[in-house]
Amino acid sequence: MCTHGDTPSHEQAGHSRRGFLRNAALAGAGAAAVGVGGAALGATPASATEAGNAADAARHGGKSGTWNPDPTALQFTLAIMPDTQFLYWGSQDSVNRTPQEESFRYIINNSGNPDNNIVFMAHLGDMTQDADPSSFEQVDKAFALLDQHGAAYSVLAGNHDVSGDDSRGDTPYLQTMGPQRFRHSKTFAGADETGYNTAHIFQAAGRSWLLLALDWRTTDQGYAWANKVIKAHPKMPVIVTSHDIVASPYDDNVFPYESGDPENNAVIVGNGQVMWDKLIKENDQVFLTLNGHYWPPGRMTQKNASGNDVHMHITNYQNRYFGGGGMIRLYHFDLVRNTIDVETINPWILAQDPESRTELAAEIAQVTGPVDNFSMPIDFDERFASFIPVPVRPARPASKELVKGTLAYWRFDGQGAPGTALTAGQTIRDLSGKGNDLTVVTLPGTAADALTWSADHHPDQPAHASLKFAGGRNPVNGSYLTTGPKAPLNTETFRSGYTIESFVMMPLDWDSGRNGNASFLSRRGSAGAAGKHGKNTDPNEPLAQFNITNNGREPQFNHYPTNTTYPTTNWGHGLVELKWWHLAVVNDGRYTRLYVDGAPVVDNPNRISQGLTSLGLPWLVGGHEYAGAVDVVFHGNVGDIRIVNRPLSHDEFLTAE
């Protein structure tokens, strides 16, 4: 940010310009001819400064590991370094590379750490305070640490590095940090003809990500180039970095720098509005913008022309102790949790002995609070769907799911138009061929649309269809399905083991009182009638019930084995509504295990439970019996159901590839 005027103290002019043939990765996306004249990249700084930096580095160990990010892991980190200008004020003989170099070591060392997996670092400009060649000589030496280890990074010019717009011509910034610096970089994708606007492509989460590093004042030609780059890479998510995009509407008179809504405490004005109008708004690929320049930090979200969110953040700590001390912000992307977790740390301070830190240093070791540490929920598949369509797994024929030992397989595709009702007495065939067909039963007083065909389904479900149950209790209402009185499945006791699996989804209006403890699959016959007794036994409950409990929608498989007089109960965790879940119970002849989306639950008793007790009575789909009568009907969607007379491994589940 401009703390001593908008114009740098020293603007170099008159250097000869030589052509630079840039990386060919963006051939056709804008030619580059940038200057590399002036101070050499390896220029030696003043000996006193060098000695001071070397001594300081020695105190902090000065060790760097290997740049080794995992480009396939679904968790990765983007490191952001804002204004470091106060570390480089060469015209005042005031330079200290150590804080920035310590951050660089942290970035390198944590590239191979799976908990961080840092894949790229972006500097947000104002690398120096004065744009002086002596300052850039030192900046060059600091960034050489990244170059020596092959680290992936980008830089851009801030108002303290240059003056005017990107048509300014040659400068010490361009000579030191221009495109020629990236000639050996695997992530450098090209530059515009001025050299002040660059593109970088890094690999993370199994895909390519495009990062644009734009000058602090971009001209129309710069925006034309940036638009062309994005269009040349139509399937890449785009992050835009520049020095000045969004501003803070509150100032450093507010401490601890928290004003208003921390999720909406930035504004887009001036240069940022130009960038929005000429680049960001119409390019749906741009989902995140990052800038420094202003303080305190802040963020906002704005809808683009496609109606999708663009997250726009300010990161800057130059007004803090030691000019921020090379502080970095870490954007931890988690494509499994659909979240970006953001934290702000100072590796230079963290590398110091905690007991030796001054009070001021300790304050910026880790900067907390809602403007510095926060999480951003992003459904990446949904956000990127306009340019990276989510592949839809095709339906699979029933014949492919009839694994050895299949006793029953019910699915609900191709039998009725979505939204139309099933009627009492209607039959759904058992596709295993074993004769365990289902028949619809409707309770008195039930609405005509209490059981309907649905096209909704789990993304990994073989059939792209389900049944939608609208049942409940108080009073008991709804429609369910039952096997026939002579179905072979009724007498099956599964002495050698079994696998029972299905797909379920609960709607938003699911209520624990009306819908809790309702089974999507159960076996008729009460525990008391089967002679069961002892601990945890309820003589009126069914012999087997696969249900969703009233305690936070937890899945439960409660069953009476043949080898005990009391039940074994497997419990899962709470399941959210409007999400499809694959539920499976597997018994290997000794132990029963419940799985949710292929993961074993915590409450799988280490108790021998052999088989399932039977009184020869039917199985119910969507119905639950108590004391010999149906007392509640399931509320939600139920997809494919398969029952097998042996334990299946994960790669044999209905969700398997």
C-alpha atoms as one frame of an Amber mdcrd trajectory, in Angstrom:
protein
   0.000   0.000   0.000   1.163   3.550  -0.510   2.522   4.642   2.846   4.956
   7.193   1.502   3.240   8.320  -1.666   1.947   6.516  -4.739   5.144   6.980
  -6.739   8.237   4.878  -5.970  11.282   6.709  -4.719  13.382   5.643  -7.685
  12.056   4.867 -11.171  14.750   3.516 -13.461  14.616   4.640 -17.081  16.685
   4.419 -20.213  17.683   0.737 -20.031  17.976  -0.959 -23.409  15.315  -3.566
 -24.118  16.026  -6.964 -25.522  13.502  -9.404 -26.863  12.541 -12.330 -24.724
  11.082 -15.489 -26.206   8.685 -16.670 -23.578   7.478 -20.107 -22.714   5.479
 -21.525 -25.605   2.740 -22.968 -23.445   0.416 -20.144 -24.385   1.241 -20.002
 -28.062  -1.459 -17.903 -29.677  -2.531 -16.434 -26.347  -0.451 -13.277 -26.647
   3.143 -12.721 -27.646   5.782 -11.564 -25.196   8.770  -9.325 -25.680  10.063
  -8.241 -22.314  13.180  -6.473 -21.145  16.012  -8.267 -19.429  18.524  -5.411
 -19.531  19.965  -3.624 -16.539  21.023  -5.265 -13.287  21.951  -8.920 -13.646
  19.917 -11.518 -11.755  22.958 -12.580  -9.800  24.092  -9.115  -8.766  25.942
  -9.069  -5.436  24.411  -6.898  -2.693  26.289  -4.700  -0.258  28.605  -6.835
   1.851  27.304  -5.526   5.169  23.731  -6.391   4.234  24.769  -9.797   2.982
  26.658 -10.551   6.185  23.701  -9.502   8.304  21.308 -11.687   6.339  23.672
 -14.662   6.501  24.037 -14.348  10.257  20.291 -14.049  10.723  19.670 -17.067
   8.483  22.148 -19.105  10.514  20.241 -18.339  13.706  17.103 -19.818  12.123
  18.710 -22.926  10.751  18.557 -21.916   7.082  17.590 -25.425   5.970  15.331
 -26.154   3.043  13.891 -29.494   2.060  12.618 -30.637  -1.320   9.867 -29.143
  -3.452   7.599 -32.157  -3.764   3.853 -31.432  -3.849   1.373 -34.184  -4.644
  -0.553 -33.082  -7.763  -3.221 -35.751  -7.334  -4.194 -35.327  -3.658  -7.633
 -33.810  -3.163  -6.196 -31.610  -0.408  -3.671 -28.957  -1.383  -2.546 -25.489
  -0.324  -2.034 -22.213  -2.140   0.367 -19.929  -0.261  -0.172 -16.177  -0.547
   2.460 -13.574   0.350   1.278  -9.949   0.468   3.246  -6.686   0.550   6.813
  -7.237   1.767   7.920  -3.704   0.870   9.352  -2.703   4.263  11.864  -5.540
   4.086  13.386  -4.006   0.942  14.137  -0.299   1.147  17.523  -0.276  -0.477
  17.745   3.468  -1.051  17.577   3.843   2.745  20.140   1.067   3.288  17.404
  -0.887   5.024  17.081  -4.463   3.762  16.321  -7.701   5.608  15.704 -10.821
   3.541  15.530 -13.209   6.483  11.779 -13.087   7.224  10.844 -13.665   3.602
  13.416 -16.401   3.160  12.109 -18.168   6.262   8.632 -18.118   4.711  10.089
 -19.491   1.497  11.733 -22.333   3.434   8.424 -23.070   5.108   6.698 -23.169
   1.720   9.337 -25.481   0.249   9.426 -27.773   3.286   5.641 -28.045   3.428
   5.183 -28.808  -0.234   5.847 -32.463   0.530   3.898 -32.450   3.788   0.520
 -34.109   3.042  -1.136 -32.008   5.741  -0.228 -28.879   3.756   0.757 -30.035
   0.264   1.704 -26.516  -0.827   1.547 -26.546  -4.629   2.081 -22.857  -5.469
   2.981 -19.482  -3.967   1.652 -16.138  -5.224   3.158 -12.787  -4.236   0.680
  -9.887  -4.341   3.034  -7.027  -5.186   4.845  -4.177  -3.429   7.904  -6.341
  -3.262   9.960  -3.239  -2.453   9.355   0.123  -0.837  11.261   2.201  -3.370
  11.601   0.296  -6.679  15.349   0.874  -6.389  17.773  -1.500  -8.162  19.504
  -2.147  -4.848  16.210  -3.354  -3.400  15.548  -5.666  -6.320  19.054  -7.084
  -6.073  18.066  -8.307  -2.622  14.630  -9.484  -3.780  16.431 -11.466  -6.465
  18.567 -13.233  -3.860  15.548 -14.088  -1.709  13.590 -15.557  -4.616  16.654
 -17.483  -5.726  15.838 -19.801  -2.824  12.578 -20.761  -4.549  14.301 -21.069
  -7.911  17.025 -23.348  -6.569  14.420 -25.792  -5.295  12.160 -25.649  -8.349
   9.296 -24.148  -6.359   6.271 -22.907  -8.278   5.390 -19.254  -7.775   4.166
 -16.032  -9.354   4.918 -12.359  -8.785   3.375  -9.084  -9.866   4.151  -5.400
  -9.595   2.598  -3.133  -6.978   2.602   0.651  -6.880   5.823   0.706  -4.842
   7.553  -1.444  -7.469   6.565   0.594 -10.516   4.646   3.668 -11.580   2.000
   4.133 -14.258   0.306   1.226 -16.007   1.600  -1.913 -17.696   2.707   0.063
 -20.765   5.468   1.757 -18.719   8.351  -0.056 -20.400  11.538  -1.234 -18.739
  12.011  -1.094 -14.933  14.191  -2.751 -12.288  11.141  -4.881 -11.418  10.925
  -6.180 -14.980  14.659  -6.739 -15.187  14.640  -8.794 -11.990  11.183 -10.398
 -11.757  10.044 -10.347 -15.385   9.155 -13.409 -17.482  12.805 -14.332 -18.000
  12.895 -15.369 -14.357  10.517 -18.240 -15.104  12.373 -19.698 -18.079  12.973
 -22.941 -16.167   9.626 -22.995 -14.364   7.296 -25.903 -15.091   4.268 -23.822
 -14.122   5.006 -20.685 -16.138   2.478 -20.466 -18.979   3.398 -17.173 -20.595
   3.311 -13.397 -20.432   1.769 -10.557 -22.386   3.896  -8.389 -24.652   4.759
  -6.005 -21.807   5.974  -8.735 -19.458   4.003  -7.270 -16.557   1.096  -9.698
 -16.854   1.851 -13.400 -16.529  -0.012 -16.700 -16.496   0.820 -19.774 -14.469
  -0.672 -23.266 -14.536  -0.195 -25.582 -11.578  -1.403 -29.117 -11.013  -3.487
 -29.964  -7.959  -6.305 -32.376  -7.112  -5.752 -34.145 -10.412  -6.526 -31.122
 -12.573  -4.935 -27.964 -13.946  -5.504 -24.591 -12.300  -4.770 -21.273 -14.009
  -3.461 -18.335 -11.997  -3.200 -14.890 -13.584  -0.744 -12.452 -12.006  -1.763
  -9.020 -13.290  -0.071  -5.656 -13.037  -1.360  -3.205 -10.466  -2.703  -1.056
 -13.334  -3.655  -3.144 -16.323  -4.411  -1.577 -19.704  -6.959  -2.717 -22.264
  -4.269  -4.717 -24.056  -3.481  -6.474 -20.783  -7.134  -7.380 -20.254  -7.433
  -8.542 -23.857  -4.463 -10.834 -23.283  -5.878 -12.159 -19.997  -9.250 -12.863
 -21.605  -7.505 -14.679 -24.418  -5.543 -16.809 -21.972  -8.700 -17.856 -20.151
 -10.428 -18.719 -23.427  -7.396 -20.767 -24.460  -7.853 -22.888 -21.332 -11.638
 -23.297 -21.133 -11.664 -26.128 -18.585  -9.392 -24.623 -15.941 -10.552 -22.922
 -12.720  -8.986 -19.448 -12.606  -7.521 -17.448  -9.709  -6.804 -13.771 -10.404
  -4.083 -12.058  -8.379  -3.250  -8.379  -8.526  -2.134  -5.679  -6.133  -5.367
  -3.664  -6.090  -8.784  -5.278  -6.583 -11.000  -4.893  -3.509 -10.500  -2.362
  -0.736 -11.214  -2.206   2.974 -14.051   0.114   4.044 -12.607   0.350   7.548
  -9.116   1.388   8.638  -6.416   0.611  11.155  -8.101   2.705  13.840 -10.229
  -0.396  14.412  -8.500  -3.052  16.486  -8.315  -6.026  16.314  -9.197  -5.130
  12.737 -12.649  -6.652  12.757 -15.418  -4.422  11.490 -18.922  -5.379  10.501
 -19.596  -8.736   8.897 -16.205 -10.487   8.480 -17.578 -12.286   5.418 -18.573
  -8.994   3.795 -16.182  -6.270   4.891 -14.562  -5.352   1.578 -15.707  -3.160
  -1.285 -14.963  -3.125  -4.994 -14.130   0.335  -6.288 -11.841   2.100  -8.753
  -9.322  -0.213 -10.365 -11.115  -3.261  -8.980 -14.346  -2.238 -10.683 -12.502
  -1.916 -13.992 -11.019  -5.373 -13.529 -14.431  -6.772 -12.646 -16.050  -5.274
 -15.731 -13.268  -6.133 -18.193 -12.170  -9.548 -16.971 -13.871 -11.168 -14.017
 -17.611 -10.673 -14.486 -17.955 -12.481 -17.823 -15.445 -15.269 -17.124 -17.206
 -17.857 -15.000 -13.929 -19.729 -14.586 -12.711 -16.996 -12.206 -13.813 -18.055
  -8.736 -11.229 -16.359  -6.482  -9.359 -13.040  -6.535  -6.553 -12.088  -4.175
  -4.937  -8.721  -3.594  -2.864  -6.760  -1.093  -2.316  -2.974  -1.092  -5.041
  -2.150   1.425  -5.393  -2.995   5.066  -6.890  -4.259   7.270  -7.712  -7.621
   5.612 -11.236  -8.229   4.403 -13.327 -10.213   1.982 -16.512 -10.113  -0.020
 -18.423 -12.314  -2.451 -19.981 -11.039  -5.660 -22.149 -12.781  -8.254 -20.751
 -12.883 -11.761 -22.731 -12.726 -15.004 -23.485 -16.447 -14.698 -24.915 -15.985
 -11.220 -22.014 -17.758  -9.531 -19.967 -16.561  -6.585 -16.584 -14.928  -6.964
 -14.688 -14.744  -3.671 -12.616 -11.556  -3.440 -10.040 -11.168  -0.645  -7.619
  -8.553   0.722  -4.482  -9.904   2.381  -1.999  -7.400   3.798  -0.023  -7.138
   7.043   2.555  -4.472   6.238   1.155  -2.267   9.023   1.943  -4.928  11.620
   5.206  -5.434  13.504   8.269  -5.755  11.242   6.170  -4.894   8.190   4.402
  -8.208   8.601   7.719 -10.064   8.635   7.095 -11.987   5.418   3.777 -13.307
   6.708   1.908 -15.784   4.530  -1.702 -16.756   4.204  -2.415 -20.417   3.479
  -5.463 -21.375   1.451  -6.047 -25.042   2.222  -8.251 -26.501  -0.525 -10.149
 -29.642   0.419 -12.100 -31.061  -2.508 -13.461 -33.883  -0.356 -14.994 -31.557
   2.240 -15.795 -28.884  -0.376 -14.084 -26.254   1.747 -11.181 -23.833   1.634
  -9.720 -23.367   5.104  -7.695 -20.173   5.451  -5.025 -19.497   8.055  -2.441
 -16.740   8.472   0.993 -17.489   9.921   4.477 -16.028  10.207   7.115 -18.741
   9.636   9.924 -16.356  10.598   8.455 -15.911  14.083   7.410 -19.552  14.364
  11.009 -20.579  13.661  12.170 -18.661  16.716  12.352 -20.166  20.177   8.981
 -19.285  21.753  10.729 -18.233  24.942  12.903 -15.758  23.060  10.156 -14.059
  21.078   9.394 -10.478  21.928   5.813  -9.637  22.774   5.368  -7.891  19.429
   6.755 -10.880  17.566   4.498 -13.273  19.439   1.463 -11.243  18.358   2.064
 -12.026  14.688   3.319 -15.595  14.955  -0.195 -16.710  14.096  -2.839 -14.127
  13.329  -6.290 -15.274  14.352  -9.775 -13.878  14.195 -12.511 -14.053  11.552
 -10.699 -11.776   9.076  -7.501 -13.849   9.182  -8.594 -17.426   9.913 -11.818
 -18.662   8.349 -13.383 -21.332   6.188 -15.118 -20.935   2.854 -17.608 -23.633
   1.842 -17.437 -24.209  -1.920 -19.088 -27.065  -3.770 -16.296 -27.325  -6.318
 -18.180 -29.635  -8.683 -21.196 -27.355  -8.723 -19.162 -24.139  -8.956 -17.073
 -25.450 -11.856 -19.919 -27.295 -13.604 -20.311 -24.683 -16.365 -16.811 -25.389
 -17.675 -15.949 -28.755 -16.100 -19.170 -30.777 -16.320 -19.389 -33.428 -13.638
 -19.315 -36.812 -15.363 -22.477 -38.747 -14.722 -21.931 -42.404 -14.053 -24.257
 -44.324 -16.341 -26.833 -46.750 -15.052 -25.715 -50.387 -14.970 -27.897 -53.335
 -15.919 -29.231 -55.534 -13.146 -27.380 -58.541 -14.538 -24.038 -56.958 -13.591
 -25.102 -56.637  -9.946 -26.201 -60.252  -9.472 -23.050 -61.376  -7.703 -22.654
 -64.921  -6.431 -25.075 -65.562  -3.569 -27.590 -62.834  -4.426 -30.907 -63.782
  -2.848 -32.864 -60.602  -3.609 -32.271 -57.529  -5.741 -34.924 -54.823  -5.933
 -34.560 -51.700  -8.030 -37.045 -49.123  -9.203 -36.143 -48.011 -12.704 -38.199
 -48.433 -15.857 -41.427 -49.198 -14.027 -43.208 -45.868 -13.637 -42.908 -42.226
 -14.596 -41.263 -40.045 -11.935 -43.844 -38.474  -9.667 -46.566 -41.019 -10.387
 -47.939 -43.094  -7.544 -47.701 -46.788  -6.884 -51.009 -48.410  -6.015 -51.975
 -51.064  -3.500 -51.281 -54.553  -4.814 -48.748 -53.367  -7.400 -45.766 -55.719
  -7.760 -42.044 -55.008  -7.996 -40.072 -58.001  -9.210 -37.082 -59.505  -7.498
 -34.423 -59.269 -10.211 -32.332 -62.044  -8.643 -34.811 -64.536 -10.041 -35.259
 -66.111  -6.605 -38.948 -65.206  -6.387 -38.825 -62.601  -3.627 -41.130 -60.150
  -5.359 -42.547 -57.154  -3.465 -46.175 -56.057  -3.249 -47.428 -52.583  -2.299
 -49.509 -52.277   0.882 -51.322 -49.007   1.637 -52.515 -48.151   5.147 -56.037
 -46.763   5.629 -56.313 -42.989   5.369 -53.090 -42.669   3.370 -52.757 -40.013
   0.671 -52.751 -41.235  -2.915 -49.213 -39.987  -3.494 -47.677 -41.519  -0.349
 -45.455 -43.773  -2.464 -44.180 -42.543  -5.825 -41.589 -43.353  -8.438 -38.612
 -41.017  -8.424 -35.687 -40.304 -10.753 -33.545 -39.213  -7.812 -30.661 -41.534
  -7.010 -27.239 -41.895  -5.466 -24.549 -40.989  -8.057 -22.981 -44.443  -7.719
 -26.235 -46.375  -7.682 -26.710 -48.928 -10.474 -30.307 -47.887 -11.166 -31.030
 -44.219 -11.771 -34.289 -44.318  -9.856 -35.758 -44.731  -6.380 -38.994 -44.940
  -4.444 -40.162 -41.863  -2.556 -41.932 -42.740   0.687 -44.070 -40.106   2.411
 -44.924 -41.966   5.590 -44.923 -41.420   9.319 -46.715 -42.007  12.583 -49.282
 -40.261  14.808 -51.322 -41.407  13.005 -49.555 -44.193  11.158 -49.769 -43.474
   7.443 -48.106 -44.372   4.182 -47.476 -47.220   1.789 -44.821 -49.906   2.108
 -43.857 -53.108   0.310 -43.749 -56.714   1.481 -42.452 -60.039   0.249 -45.073
 -62.712  -0.297 -46.017 -65.187   2.427 -44.072 -67.986   0.696 -41.055 -66.003
  -0.487 -37.829 -68.024  -0.014 -36.177 -65.031   1.684 -38.621 -65.297   4.596
 -37.036 -68.471   5.985 -33.397 -67.590   5.241 -31.194 -67.514   8.371 -27.814
 -66.624   6.763 -25.714 -68.952   8.939 -22.661 -68.444   6.699 -22.902 -64.669
   6.642 -24.660 -61.989   4.622 -24.517 -58.557   3.059 -27.503 -56.223   3.044
 -27.141 -52.874   1.302 -29.307 -50.036   0.105 -29.325 -46.313  -0.722 -31.370
 -43.797   1.276 -32.000 -40.070   1.403 -33.984 -38.079   3.961 -35.901 -34.939
   2.964 -35.730 -31.595   4.754 -39.105 -32.155   6.419 -37.905 -35.340   8.103
 -38.985 -35.116  11.759 -37.643 -37.219  14.609 -41.068 -37.527  16.231 -43.026
 -38.468  13.111 -40.278 -40.298  11.220 -37.624 -41.470  13.689 -36.901 -45.196
  14.066 -38.647 -46.001  10.802 -37.116 -48.867   8.833 -36.341 -48.848   5.145
 -35.912 -52.638   5.479 -37.115 -54.944   8.262 -38.090 -58.547   8.974 -41.489
 -59.313  10.467 -41.810 -61.389  13.589 -41.336 -60.090  17.119 -38.423 -60.915
  19.365 -40.748 -62.247  22.062 -42.483 -64.613  19.664 -39.061 -65.988  18.716
 -38.239 -66.654  22.385 -35.694 -63.875  22.672 -34.902 -62.407  26.065 -32.085
 -60.872  28.059 -30.146 -57.612  27.930 -31.468 -54.891  25.631 -34.256 -57.135
  24.394 -37.606 -55.564  23.497 -40.032 -58.477  22.998 -42.245 -56.383  20.702
 -39.592 -55.225  18.229 -38.933 -56.964  14.902 -36.245 -59.589  14.516 -34.251
 -57.405  12.128 -34.589 -53.716  11.369 -32.429 -51.445   9.236 -33.651 -48.000
  10.205 -32.941 -44.318  10.700 -33.179 -43.501  14.396 -34.821 -40.497  16.005
 -31.438 -39.467  17.428 -29.953 -37.233  14.750 -30.924 -39.499  11.814 -28.378
 -42.150  12.748 -28.514 -45.403  10.768 -29.035 -48.494  12.886 -29.069 -52.208
  12.200 -30.709 -53.956  15.143 -30.953 -57.726  14.762 -31.406 -60.926  16.711
 -28.751 -63.479  15.716 -29.427 -67.175  15.830 -26.729 -67.798  18.436 -28.008
 -65.418  21.160 -31.256 -64.573  22.896 -30.581 -60.823  22.818 -29.896 -58.354
  19.997 -26.737 -56.990  18.436 -27.038 -53.321  17.457 -24.804 -51.499  14.998
 -25.006 -47.682  15.124 -23.775 -45.071  12.685 -23.383 -41.300  12.880 -25.916
 -38.596  12.015 -26.833 -38.365   8.332 -27.718 -35.022   6.814 -30.857 -34.514
   4.767 -30.960 -34.101   0.990 -27.846 -36.255   0.569 -27.816 -39.781  -0.715
 -26.166 -42.379   1.503 -25.073 -45.930   0.768 -25.650 -48.151   3.793 -24.432
 -51.720   4.106 -24.238 -54.364   6.814 -21.801 -57.215   6.361 -21.666 -60.371
   8.476 -18.774 -62.795   7.988 -20.374 -65.612  10.000 -19.058 -64.192  13.264
 -19.182 -60.403  13.398 -21.567 -57.841  11.940 -20.267 -54.537  10.593 -22.234
 -51.470   9.478 -20.765 -49.254   6.745 -21.792 -45.766   5.668 -20.528 -44.860
   2.199 -18.013 -47.669   2.509 -16.615 -46.509   5.873 -17.089 -48.636   9.018
 -18.960 -46.908  11.824 -17.705 -46.501  15.372 -20.335 -48.681  17.059 -19.732
 -52.090  15.485 -19.862 -54.463  18.480 -17.122 -57.058  18.868 -19.765 -59.631
  19.649 -20.250 -62.902  17.824 -23.558 -62.671  15.980 -24.286 -65.575  13.688
 -27.106 -65.397  11.174 -30.542 -63.797  11.500 -33.359 -65.373  13.463 -36.481
 -66.127  11.388 -40.100 -66.985  12.096 -40.734 -67.534   8.377 -42.519 -64.189
   8.042 -42.148 -61.589   5.254 -39.616 -58.787   4.858 -40.860 -55.204   4.605
 -39.431 -52.380   2.521 -40.356 -49.021   4.060 -42.412 -50.558   6.861 -41.631
 -51.174  10.535 -43.537 -53.565  12.758 -44.014 -53.336  16.521 -46.070 -55.767
  18.594 -47.227 -57.499  15.428 -48.480 -54.413  13.582 -46.917 -51.770  11.348
 -46.424 -48.722  13.564 -44.507 -46.355  11.242 -43.728 -46.020   7.526 -40.452
 -44.681   6.210 -40.143 -41.037   5.129 -37.567 -40.438   2.386 -36.181 -42.048
  -0.747 -34.967 -45.621  -1.000 -32.848 -46.810  -3.911 -31.552 -50.227  -4.932
 -31.667 -52.947  -2.273 -29.581 -56.104  -2.524 -29.366 -59.055  -0.118 -26.540
 -61.583  -0.546 -25.902 -64.761   1.466 -22.196 -64.104   1.976 -19.968 -61.255
   3.144 -18.962 -58.879   0.358 -15.827 -56.783   0.223 -15.930 -53.054  -0.529
 -15.075 -53.625  -4.152 -18.179 -55.822  -4.477 -20.651 -53.283  -3.091 -23.271
 -51.760  -5.362 -21.152 -48.596  -5.413 -18.092 -50.374  -6.834 -16.555 -49.322
 -10.125
